[in-house]
């Protein structure tokens, strides 16, 4: 009699890594970097530490992967809008809206990326090169917004100021949501969209040279918030 055939179930590496990152992001958000351990991540997942160490060498490695995954997600969503058609008002408003929706819908990952939890603890560590790579990703992402702002300034649509400087209060208005916003279990997609529209319009108002300009009034994101 032949022995029963064994069926090997392969672990989906990508899914496993994503689950680990989501669990780690929740813990970094709730307790901070110093108070989060690999043991805690394993407990949150209901798995062993071995599963985590199979993908990530250390807590610092995991921390940086959360930040990089969050930045990659934002880039994937926003870059097509920055490079797409439309005037600077249309493109920047769409970018601000998509940025904020991702922040609110994926709060743990994005909060870690935006706030850089206790980043100073890592500055003198061997992972300083990883830290610099994350900072470069953030700088490149911010520069993408600065390019569109610069285009709008040259077109007379945005207030005349250095574009890189203009991104600071612009992101401040959007990213502050990671401080005050709390995910609710029963909050639906429409509620998130409403909050994101309000924040995007608020940030845009600070840049518009003339809120009653035709390009602003015809924009679907801004129309209900200008007057």
PyMOL commands that set and color helices and strands:
alter all, ss='L'
color gray80, all
select helices_A, chain A and resi 13-31+38-45+49-53+59-83+88-105+107-115+119-122+128-154+163-175+177-180+189-205+214-217+223-225
alter helices_A, ss='H'
color red, helices_A
deselect
rebuild
show_as cartoon
